[in-house]
Amino acid sequence: MLDEAQQTADPVHLVHLFGIHPGTAVRYVHAAHPDKALPTIR
């Protein structure tokens, strides 16, 4: 999944491809692209 996240910064793509929770997909994208991560909203 991390390899796929490195290819795309689209968490929706990961959700559809792997059937994972959207929050999990966002964490993978943040891990693969830390420069594109948005600040965490609390």
C-alpha positions in Angstrom: 0.0 0.0 0.0 2.8 2.4 0.8 4.3 1.8 -2.7 1.0 2.7 -4.3 0.7 5.8 -2.0 4.1 6.8 -3.3 2.8 6.7 -6.8 -0.2 8.9 -6.1 -1.1 11.4 -3.4 -4.8 10.5 -3.7 -6.2 8.8 -0.6 -9.5 8.1 -2.5 -7.6 6.0 -5.0 -6.2 3.9 -2.1 -9.6 3.5 -0.6 -11.1 2.2 -3.8 -8.1 0.0 -4.7 -7.5 -1.6 -1.3 -10.9 -1.2 0.5 -9.3 0.5 3.5 -10.8 3.2 5.8 -10.3 6.7 4.5 -8.4 7.7 7.6 -6.0 4.9 7.0 -5.5 6.0 3.4 -4.8 9.5 4.5 -2.1 8.2 6.9 -0.4 6.3 4.1 -0.4 9.3 1.8 1.0 11.5 4.6 3.8 8.9 5.2 4.6 8.7 1.5 4.4 12.5 0.9 5.2 14.3 4.1 5.9 17.5 2.1 2.2 17.5 0.8 0.6 16.8 4.2 -1.9 19.2 5.5 -1.7 20.3 9.1 -3.7 18.1 11.5 -7.1 19.6 12.5 -8.0 19.0 16.1 
